[in-house]
Amino acid sequence: MTTRQTAIKPVSLLTTNTILLGRSIRLSIRNIEALMTSIMLPIMLMLLFTYVFGGALDPTGNYVDYVVPGIILLCAGFGSSSTAVSVADDMSNGIIDRFRTMPLRSLSVITGHVVANVIRNLCTTGIVIGVALLVGFRPSGSFLEWLGAIGIITLFIVSFTWLFAAIGSATRNPAAASGYGFILLFLPYLSSAFVPTHTMPAWLRGVADNQPITPVIETIRGLLTGTPIHNSAWLSIAWCAVIALASIVWCMYSFNRKAGRR
């Protein structure tokens, strides 16, 4: 008697990504606390800086136009940070080993988390912009400038989401991933998000002017409110591209090492 063995064909990359993207979206919807926090924290900071600190920082009452681009980036960064926890949870709870027994590409688990987070982050950013308009934000950008600003915001979200995914894949547990991600959330405070960099001490100004957040904020601010952009647009695109590429390579290396593959 001969035993016939049937080869199991791997599921296509499109099908795998679609299924795991749906899984990540469902997990995001079920985690109502994290979703509400990613929306409420930037809104609370915007109200705090506008109504509590705004009068002291800008007596003319136009501080809201200055601070909103920074709040948008803070919202995007905070939303992206949850990816680190989600990925670390999958890497430590055994689900990756289970996926490896199936005819699918388990690395798509990471891709699903990244794409789901980008979609969710864009939605929360839209809510934050809507609240900003309600509290007095009056952008002067044209339709094309709005498209440019949305493009820069999306590029920033994608690059930092991959960075947090890499952190999640490299750390041992969700708690460690959350701690490392929290450190990166201080970058907007060391930029031109809340005050111009020329008001800072010289040593701190050098840090603020030469980190990736500042050119992104200045580009968004220039597109939406008409302030000078100079070379910030090219710098922001270059920074985001480098961060995204390095993060993808790091994420793939960490994933393959921890999943037991060469």
C-alpha positions as CSV (number, residue, x, y, z in Angstrom):
1,M,0.0,0.0,0.0
2,T,1.3,3.4,-0.9
3,T,0.7,6.5,1.1
4,R,-0.1,9.5,-0.9
5,Q,1.1,12.8,0.6
6,T,-0.7,16.0,-0.4
7,A,1.5,19.1,-0.4
8,I,-0.1,22.0,1.3
9,K,0.3,25.2,-0.7
10,P,1.1,28.4,1.3
11,V,-1.7,30.9,1.4
12,S,-1.0,33.9,-0.9
13,L,0.6,37.0,0.6
14,L,-2.5,39.1,-0.2
15,T,-4.8,36.6,1.6
16,T,-2.6,36.4,4.6
17,N,-2.2,40.1,5.0
18,T,-6.0,40.6,4.5
19,I,-6.9,38.1,7.2
20,L,-4.3,39.3,9.7
21,L,-5.2,42.9,9.0
22,G,-8.8,42.1,9.9
23,R,-7.6,40.4,13.1
24,S,-5.6,43.5,14.1
25,I,-8.5,45.8,13.4
26,R,-10.8,43.7,15.5
27,L,-8.2,43.7,18.3
28,S,-8.0,47.5,18.1
29,I,-11.8,47.9,18.2
30,R,-12.0,45.7,21.3
31,N,-9.3,47.6,23.1
32,I,-11.6,50.6,23.8
33,E,-9.4,51.9,26.7
34,A,-6.3,52.3,24.5
35,L,-8.4,53.8,21.6
36,M,-10.0,56.4,23.9
37,T,-6.7,57.3,25.5
38,S,-5.0,57.9,22.1
39,I,-7.8,60.3,21.4
40,M,-8.4,62.0,24.7
41,L,-4.7,62.6,25.7
42,P,-3.8,64.8,22.7
43,I,-7.2,66.7,23.1
44,M,-6.5,67.3,26.7
45,L,-3.0,68.6,26.0
46,M,-4.3,70.8,23.3
47,L,-6.9,72.3,25.7
48,L,-4.3,72.7,28.4
49,F,-1.8,74.5,26.2
50,T,-4.5,76.6,24.5
51,Y,-6.5,77.8,27.5
52,V,-4.0,77.5,30.4
53,F,-0.6,78.3,28.9
54,G,-1.6,79.9,25.7
55,G,-2.3,83.4,27.1
56,A,1.2,83.5,28.7
57,L,3.0,82.1,25.6
58,D,1.2,84.3,23.1
59,P,-0.9,87.1,24.5
60,T,-2.4,87.8,21.0
61,G,-4.6,84.7,21.3
62,N,-3.1,83.0,18.2
63,Y,-1.2,80.3,20.1
64,V,-3.7,77.7,19.0
65,D,-2.6,78.1,15.4
66,Y,1.0,77.5,16.5
67,V,0.4,74.5,18.8
68,V,-2.0,72.4,16.8
69,P,0.6,71.0,14.4
70,G,2.6,69.8,17.4
71,I,-0.5,68.3,18.9
72,I,-1.2,66.4,15.7
73,L,2.3,64.9,15.8
74,L,1.9,64.1,19.5
75,C,-1.4,62.3,18.7
76,A,0.3,60.4,15.9
77,G,3.2,59.4,18.0
78,F,1.1,58.3,20.9
79,G,-1.2,56.3,18.7
80,S,1.8,54.6,17.0
81,S,3.3,53.6,20.4
82,S,0.5,51.1,21.0
83,T,1.9,49.0,18.1
84,A,4.9,48.1,20.3
85,V,2.7,46.6,23.0
86,S,0.5,44.7,20.5
87,V,3.5,43.2,18.6
88,A,5.3,42.3,21.9
89,D,2.1,40.6,23.1
90,D,2.0,38.5,20.0
91,M,5.7,37.7,20.2
92,S,5.4,36.5,23.8
93,N,2.0,34.7,24.0
94,G,2.8,31.9,21.6
95,I,0.5,33.0,18.8
96,I,3.5,33.2,16.4
97,D,4.3,29.6,17.0
98,R,0.7,28.7,16.2
99,F,0.8,30.7,13.0
100,R,4.0,28.9,11.9
101,T,2.1,25.6,11.9
102,M,-0.3,27.0,9.3
103,P,0.4,27.5,5.6
104,L,0.7,31.3,5.9
105,R,3.4,33.9,6.3
106,S,3.6,34.6,10.0
107,L,5.5,37.9,9.4
108,S,2.3,39.3,8.1
109,V,1.2,39.5,11.7
110,I,3.5,42.5,12.1
111,T,2.2,44.0,8.8
112,G,-1.3,43.6,10.0
113,H,-0.6,45.5,13.2
114,V,1.2,48.2,11.3
115,V,-1.6,48.8,8.7
116,A,-4.3,48.6,11.3
117,N,-2.5,51.2,13.5
118,V,-2.0,53.5,10.5
119,I,-5.7,53.4,9.7
120,R,-6.7,53.9,13.4
121,N,-4.2,56.7,13.8
122,L,-5.4,58.6,10.8
123,C,-8.9,58.4,12.2
124,T,-7.9,59.7,15.6
125,T,-5.8,62.5,14.0
126,G,-8.9,63.6,12.1
127,I,-10.8,63.8,15.3
128,V,-8.1,65.9,16.9
129,I,-8.1,68.3,14.0
130,G,-11.9,68.6,14.3
131,V,-11.6,69.5,17.9
132,A,-8.8,72.0,17.1
133,L,-11.1,73.7,14.6
134,L,-13.8,73.9,17.4
135,V,-11.3,75.6,19.8
136,G,-10.2,78.3,17.3
137,F,-7.7,76.7,14.9
138,R,-7.9,78.6,11.7
139,P,-5.7,77.1,9.0
140,S,-5.0,79.1,5.8
141,G,-3.8,76.3,3.6
142,S,-5.2,75.5,0.2
143,F,-6.7,72.2,-0.8
144,L,-3.3,71.1,-2.2
145,E,-1.5,72.2,0.9
146,W,-3.9,70.2,3.0
147,L,-3.2,67.2,0.9
148,G,0.5,67.8,1.4
149,A,0.1,68.1,5.1
150,I,-2.0,64.8,5.2
151,G,0.7,63.1,3.1
152,I,3.5,64.2,5.6
153,I,1.4,63.1,8.6
154,T,0.7,59.7,7.0
155,L,4.4,59.3,6.2
156,F,5.3,60.1,9.8
157,I,2.7,57.7,11.1
158,V,3.9,54.9,8.9
159,S,7.6,55.4,9.7
160,F,7.0,55.6,13.5
161,T,4.5,52.7,13.5
162,W,7.2,50.5,12.0
163,L,9.7,51.8,14.5
164,F,7.4,50.9,17.4
165,A,6.7,47.5,15.7
166,A,10.4,46.9,15.7
167,I,10.7,47.8,19.4
168,G,7.8,45.4,20.1
169,S,9.4,42.6,18.2
170,A,12.8,43.1,19.9
171,T,11.6,43.4,23.5
172,R,10.8,40.5,25.8
173,N,7.3,41.4,27.0
174,P,4.6,44.1,26.5
175,A,5.6,46.0,29.7
176,A,9.2,46.5,28.4
177,A,7.8,47.5,25.0
178,S,5.6,50.1,26.6
179,G,8.5,51.5,28.6
180,Y,10.8,51.9,25.6
181,G,8.0,53.4,23.5
182,F,7.2,55.9,26.3
183,I,10.7,57.3,26.0
184,L,10.2,58.2,22.3
185,L,7.1,60.1,23.2
186,F,9.2,62.8,24.8
187,L,10.7,63.8,21.4
188,P,7.8,66.2,20.5
189,Y,8.5,68.1,23.7
190,L,12.1,68.6,22.6
191,S,11.1,70.2,19.3
192,S,9.3,73.2,18.0
193,A,6.0,71.7,18.9
194,F,5.1,74.0,21.8
195,V,7.6,76.9,21.6
196,P,10.1,78.1,19.0
197,T,13.5,76.5,19.2
198,H,15.2,79.9,19.4
199,T,13.8,80.4,22.9
200,M,15.6,77.4,24.2
201,P,19.2,77.3,25.6
202,A,21.9,76.9,23.0
203,W,22.7,73.3,23.8
204,L,19.0,72.2,23.8
205,R,18.4,74.2,20.6
206,G,20.9,72.1,18.8
207,V,19.0,68.9,19.8
208,A,15.6,70.4,18.9
209,D,16.7,71.6,15.5
210,N,18.4,68.4,14.5
211,Q,15.9,65.7,15.5
212,P,13.3,64.2,13.2
213,I,10.2,65.7,14.8
214,T,11.0,69.4,14.3
215,P,11.2,69.4,10.4
216,V,7.9,67.4,10.3
217,I,6.2,69.9,12.5
218,E,7.6,72.9,10.7
219,T,6.4,71.4,7.4
220,I,2.9,70.8,8.6
221,R,2.8,74.2,10.3
222,G,3.9,75.9,7.1
223,L,1.4,74.0,4.9
224,L,-1.5,74.7,7.2
225,T,-0.8,78.2,8.5
226,G,1.6,79.7,5.9
227,T,4.8,80.0,8.0
228,P,8.1,79.5,6.1
229,I,9.0,75.9,5.4
230,H,12.5,76.4,3.9
231,N,14.1,72.9,3.6
232,S,11.9,71.3,6.3
233,A,9.8,69.4,3.8
234,W,12.8,67.5,2.3
235,L,14.3,66.9,5.7
236,S,11.1,65.5,7.1
237,I,10.7,63.1,4.1
238,A,14.3,62.0,4.4
239,W,14.0,61.4,8.2
240,C,10.8,59.4,7.8
241,A,12.2,57.3,4.9
242,V,15.4,56.5,6.9
243,I,13.4,55.7,10.1
244,A,11.0,53.5,8.1
245,L,13.7,51.6,6.2
246,A,15.8,51.0,9.3
247,S,12.8,50.0,11.4
248,I,11.6,47.4,8.8
249,V,15.1,45.8,8.6
250,W,15.3,45.8,12.4
251,C,11.8,44.4,12.7
252,M,12.4,41.6,10.2
253,Y,15.7,40.6,11.9
254,S,14.1,40.6,15.4
255,F,11.1,38.7,14.2
256,N,13.0,36.0,12.4
257,R,15.5,35.6,15.3
258,K,12.7,35.2,17.9
259,A,10.6,33.0,15.7
260,G,13.5,30.6,15.3
261,R,14.1,31.2,11.6
262,R,17.4,32.0,9.9
